[in-house]
Amino acid sequence: MQFIVKRDKQGIFKFASAQSEIGEEILSRFEIATTEPESVFLLQNNTLIKKSSAALAIAAELDGFWKYLALLRFIPRPVRDFVYDWIARNRYRWFGKREECMLPTEATRKRFLDNSLFEQSS
């Protein structure tokens, strides 16, 4: 999330934790258990996209050279998801893990979905 916030200057993306009430509601609508291994999900046009497909769709909208990663969508999804899972399993070893959570700014807090926003779009 922090990676996206820093590179999404237009504020296109909104966030919800999978364990939050709205996150659980969204995942249950698509019959995905909240116990599923960590993954990024993107709700786009009433379709839930996950893993490498979600990451590449997000990258396509980010500022800078990240948008060019979207070209990787031409690699077959099973191959992309295999690499995605490998990176996910090793990311803390490679990039470290913070012991404390980021304190969101007011602008970042406004990017989190709450139930009232979800109910309006139903």
C-alpha positions as CSV (number, residue, x, y, z in Angstrom):
1,M,0.0,0.0,0.0
2,Q,2.8,2.4,0.9
3,F,4.4,1.7,-2.4
4,I,1.2,2.6,-4.3
5,V,0.5,5.7,-2.3
6,K,3.9,7.1,-3.1
7,R,3.5,6.6,-6.8
8,D,-0.2,7.2,-7.3
9,K,-0.1,11.0,-7.2
10,Q,-3.6,11.3,-8.7
11,G,-5.2,9.2,-5.9
12,I,-6.7,6.7,-8.3
13,F,-6.5,3.8,-5.9
14,K,-8.5,3.3,-2.7
15,F,-7.6,0.7,0.0
16,A,-9.2,-1.7,2.3
17,S,-7.7,-4.4,4.5
18,A,-8.8,-7.9,3.7
19,Q,-9.6,-8.3,7.4
20,S,-11.7,-5.2,7.6
21,E,-15.5,-5.4,7.5
22,I,-15.6,-4.0,3.9
23,G,-12.6,-6.1,2.8
24,E,-14.4,-9.2,4.1
25,E,-17.6,-8.2,2.4
26,I,-15.8,-7.6,-1.0
27,L,-14.0,-10.9,-0.8
28,S,-17.1,-12.8,0.2
29,R,-19.0,-11.4,-2.8
30,F,-16.3,-13.1,-5.0
31,E,-16.2,-16.2,-2.8
32,I,-12.7,-15.7,-1.7
33,A,-11.7,-16.7,1.8
34,T,-10.0,-14.0,3.9
35,T,-7.6,-16.8,4.9
36,E,-6.3,-17.1,1.4
37,P,-2.5,-16.5,1.3
38,E,-1.5,-12.8,1.2
39,S,-2.3,-11.3,-2.2
40,V,-3.1,-8.0,-3.7
41,F,-6.7,-7.7,-5.0
42,L,-8.0,-5.0,-7.3
43,L,-11.7,-4.4,-7.7
44,Q,-12.1,-2.9,-11.2
45,N,-15.4,-2.7,-13.1
46,N,-17.1,-5.1,-10.7
47,T,-14.4,-7.7,-11.4
48,L,-12.0,-8.8,-8.7
49,I,-8.4,-9.2,-10.0
50,K,-5.7,-10.8,-8.0
51,K,-2.0,-11.6,-7.8
52,S,0.1,-10.6,-10.8
53,S,-2.8,-9.4,-12.9
54,A,-3.8,-7.0,-10.1
55,A,-0.2,-5.8,-9.6
56,L,0.2,-5.2,-13.3
57,A,-3.1,-3.4,-13.6
58,I,-2.1,-1.2,-10.7
59,A,1.4,-0.6,-12.2
60,A,-0.2,0.6,-15.4
61,E,-1.8,3.5,-13.6
62,L,1.2,4.6,-11.5
63,D,3.5,7.5,-12.1
64,G,6.9,7.0,-13.6
65,F,8.4,4.0,-15.3
66,W,6.2,1.6,-13.3
67,K,3.5,1.8,-15.9
68,Y,5.7,0.0,-18.4
69,L,5.6,-3.1,-16.2
70,A,2.1,-3.6,-17.6
71,L,3.8,-5.0,-20.7
72,L,4.5,-8.1,-18.7
73,R,0.8,-9.0,-18.9
74,F,1.6,-10.7,-22.2
75,I,3.4,-13.4,-20.2
76,P,1.0,-16.3,-19.4
77,R,-0.8,-15.7,-16.1
78,P,0.4,-19.0,-14.5
79,V,4.0,-18.0,-15.1
80,R,3.4,-14.5,-13.8
81,D,1.6,-15.8,-10.7
82,F,4.4,-18.3,-10.0
83,V,6.9,-15.4,-10.0
84,Y,4.4,-13.2,-7.9
85,D,4.1,-15.9,-5.3
86,W,7.9,-16.4,-5.2
87,I,8.5,-12.7,-4.7
88,A,5.7,-12.6,-2.0
89,R,7.3,-15.4,-0.1
90,N,10.7,-13.7,-0.1
91,R,9.9,-10.0,0.1
92,Y,10.7,-9.6,3.8
93,R,14.0,-11.4,3.5
94,W,15.0,-9.2,0.6
95,F,13.5,-5.8,1.5
96,G,13.0,-6.1,5.3
97,K,10.0,-5.8,7.5
98,R,9.0,-2.8,9.5
99,E,8.2,-3.5,13.1
100,E,5.8,-0.5,13.3
101,C,3.0,0.5,11.1
102,M,3.0,3.7,9.1
103,L,0.9,6.5,10.6
104,P,-1.2,7.6,7.7
105,T,-1.6,11.3,6.8
106,E,-5.0,12.7,6.5
107,A,-4.8,12.5,2.7
108,T,-3.9,8.8,3.0
109,R,-6.7,8.1,5.5
110,K,-9.2,9.4,3.0
111,R,-8.0,6.7,0.6
112,F,-9.3,3.9,2.8
113,L,-12.7,2.5,1.9
114,D,-15.3,2.5,4.6
115,N,-18.7,0.7,4.6
116,S,-20.6,3.9,3.7
117,L,-18.6,4.2,0.4
118,F,-19.2,0.5,-0.4
119,E,-22.9,0.7,0.3
120,Q,-23.3,3.7,-2.1
121,S,-21.8,1.8,-4.9
122,S,-24.0,-1.2,-4.5
